């Protein structure tokens, strides 16, 4: 039995590979208590997708908002959070995933004593990456880089 398959292709698709040092980081407004590090956006994915790492300062949160037609998914990497979705409180811990459907009114809050880190996916983009990139430029610090690279034990 052949365990290897051969996939025929008439063209080669080169994958896009990035490391945390390559991420562009922004606050949407100077007053925001969270930063967004863009991993992939529509220009890199050549499709309507945005993937970012959202970093919330202690006590930080997103403003309450909704998306008209986009799905938004959060995967919690580190920290303790609370999602408020359509009036329901949902605790968030490392390893938890949260899917917010279109038109769901939601916000994410950092309720822990340290930073909250979440991977955020938005499909379709619904101008999310453009909103982020029009914000205030920031950087990742050593703590951020350690979390994004994974802990070394």
C-alpha positions in Angstrom: 0.0 0.0 0.0 1.4 3.4 -1.0 1.3 5.7 2.0 2.6 8.7 0.0 0.3 10.5 -2.3 1.2 12.6 -5.3 -0.7 15.8 -5.9 -0.5 17.1 -9.4 -0.4 20.9 -9.7 -0.1 23.1 -12.7 1.4 25.9 -10.5 3.3 26.2 -7.3 1.8 28.1 -4.3 4.6 29.5 -2.1 3.5 29.6 1.5 3.8 32.8 3.5 5.9 32.3 6.7 6.3 34.8 9.4 7.7 35.0 12.9 6.7 37.3 15.8 9.5 39.7 14.8 7.7 40.2 11.5 4.3 41.2 13.0 3.1 44.7 12.7 1.6 45.9 15.9 -1.0 48.6 16.5 -3.5 50.1 18.9 -6.6 51.1 17.1 -6.8 54.3 19.1 -4.2 55.8 21.5 -6.7 55.2 24.4 -7.1 51.5 23.7 -6.0 49.0 26.3 -5.2 46.3 23.8 -2.7 45.9 21.0 -3.2 43.9 17.8 -0.2 42.1 16.2 -1.1 41.3 12.6 -0.1 37.7 11.7 -1.8 37.6 8.3 -4.2 40.0 6.6 -5.9 40.3 3.3 -2.9 41.5 1.4 -0.8 38.5 2.6 -3.5 35.9 2.4 -4.8 37.1 -0.9 -8.2 36.5 0.5 -10.7 38.0 2.9 -9.0 36.8 6.1 -7.4 38.6 9.1 -5.4 36.7 11.8 -3.8 38.6 14.7 -2.7 38.2 18.2 -4.6 40.4 20.5 -2.7 41.5 23.6 -4.8 43.0 26.5 -3.1 45.0 29.3 -4.4 44.1 32.8 -7.9 45.6 33.1 -7.9 46.1 29.3 -10.8 45.4 27.0 -12.2 45.8 23.5 -15.1 48.3 23.1 -18.5 46.6 22.8 -19.1 46.0 19.1 -20.5 43.7 16.4 -19.6 42.7 12.9 -22.3 42.7 10.2 -21.3 39.6 8.3 -17.9 38.3 9.7 -17.2 35.4 12.0 -14.7 36.2 14.7 -12.9 33.5 16.6 -10.6 33.8 19.6 -8.2 31.2 21.0 -6.8 32.1 24.4 -3.1 31.6 24.7 -2.4 33.0 28.1 -4.2 34.9 30.8 -7.8 35.1 32.2 -10.5 36.8 30.3 -14.2 37.4 30.2 -16.2 37.5 27.0 -19.5 39.4 27.1 -21.6 38.1 24.2 -25.2 39.3 23.7 -25.4 40.0 27.4 -23.9 36.7 28.6 -20.7 36.5 30.5 -18.3 33.7 29.4 -15.1 33.1 31.3 -12.0 32.5 29.1 -8.9 30.5 30.1 -5.8 29.3 28.2 -6.9 26.7 25.6 -10.5 28.1 25.3 -12.0 29.0 22.0 -14.8 31.5 21.4 -16.7 31.8 18.1 -18.7 35.0 17.7 -21.2 34.8 14.8 -22.2 37.8 12.6 -24.2 40.5 14.4 -23.3 39.2 17.8 -22.7 42.1 20.2 -19.5 41.3 22.1 -16.5 42.5 24.0 -13.4 40.8 25.5 -12.1 41.8 28.9 -8.9 41.0 30.7 -9.9 40.1 34.2 -6.5 38.8 35.3 -3.5 40.4 37.0 -1.2 39.9 33.9 -1.7 40.3 30.2 -4.3 38.4 28.2 -3.1 36.9 24.9 -5.6 35.6 22.3 -5.3 34.6 18.6 -8.1 36.3 16.7 -9.4 35.2 13.3 -11.8 37.3 11.3 -13.5 35.8 8.2 -14.3 37.7 6.0 -12.1 40.6 6.9 -14.9 43.2 7.0 -12.2 46.0 6.9 -10.7 44.7 10.2 -7.1 44.7 9.0 -7.5 48.2 7.5 -9.0 49.5 10.8 -6.0 48.0 12.7 -3.4 49.4 10.3 -4.8 52.9 10.5 -4.2 52.9 14.2 -1.2 53.9 16.3 2.0 51.9 15.7 3.3 49.8 18.6 5.9 47.1 19.2 6.1 43.7 20.9 8.2 43.7 24.1 10.2 40.8 25.5 7.2 39.4 27.4 5.1 39.4 24.3 7.8 37.7 22.3 8.3 35.0 25.0 4.6 34.2 24.9 4.4 34.1 21.1 7.5 31.9 20.8 6.3 29.5 23.4 7.7 28.9 26.8 11.0 27.3 27.3 11.1 25.0 30.3 
